[in-house]
Amino acid sequence: MTLFQRLNSAFIYLAEAAYRIFSPHKDAYPATGLQPYSGEVYAKESEW
């Protein structure tokens, strides 16, 4: 391989990595948002 072919392949390798880092995510996680609290409310007991 010539020097220019090696530089071209190295540039393509780095450009593809940068593209993957800065592109929008393709994860299909569901949007959960804010969930209401459904537990018991804390009742502070009297001091000792």
Backbone torsions as a table, in degrees:
resi	resn	phi	psi	omega
1	MET	NA	145.1	177.7
2	THR	-83.8	168.4	-178.6
3	LEU	-61.0	-41.5	-178.6
4	PHE	-67.2	-34.5	177.2
5	GLN	-67.9	-39.5	177.6
6	ARG	-66.5	-41.9	177.5
7	LEU	-64.6	-39.2	178.4
8	ASN	-63.9	-45.2	179.8
9	SER	-66.9	-36.0	176.9
10	ALA	-66.7	-40.9	178.2
11	PHE	-64.0	-43.1	178.9
12	ILE	-63.2	-41.9	178.8
13	TYR	-59.8	-46.5	-179.4
14	LEU	-70.8	-36.6	179.5
15	ALA	-66.5	-39.9	177.5
16	GLU	-65.4	-38.3	177.5
17	ALA	-65.2	-43.8	178.3
18	ALA	-64.0	-37.7	178.0
19	TYR	-62.3	-43.0	178.9
20	ARG	-65.8	-36.2	-178.3
21	ILE	-69.8	-44.2	-172.6
22	PHE	-97.9	3.4	177.1
23	SER	-85.0	159.4	177.8
24	PRO	-62.6	149.0	-179.3
25	HIS	-72.7	147.7	179.3
26	LYS	-110.6	20.8	178.0
27	ASP	-72.3	140.9	-177.4
28	ALA	-106.0	49.1	177.9
29	TYR	-75.7	142.2	177.6
30	PRO	-72.4	147.8	177.6
31	ALA	-78.4	114.0	-176.2
32	THR	-92.8	-41.7	179.5
33	GLY	71.4	-163.8	-178.5
34	LEU	-81.9	128.6	-179.9
35	GLN	-105.0	136.2	178.7
36	PRO	-70.0	151.1	179.4
37	TYR	-80.5	126.6	-177.6
38	SER	-116.6	17.9	-179.7
39	GLY	-94.6	-169.7	179.2
40	GLU	-85.0	144.9	178.9
41	VAL	-77.7	137.2	-178.9
42	TYR	-72.8	123.7	176.4
43	ALA	-108.7	113.2	-177.7
44	LYS	-69.4	125.8	179.4
45	GLU	-79.8	163.5	-179.0
46	SER	-65.8	155.3	179.9
47	GLU	-64.2	157.6	-178.8
48	TRP	-63.5	NA	NA
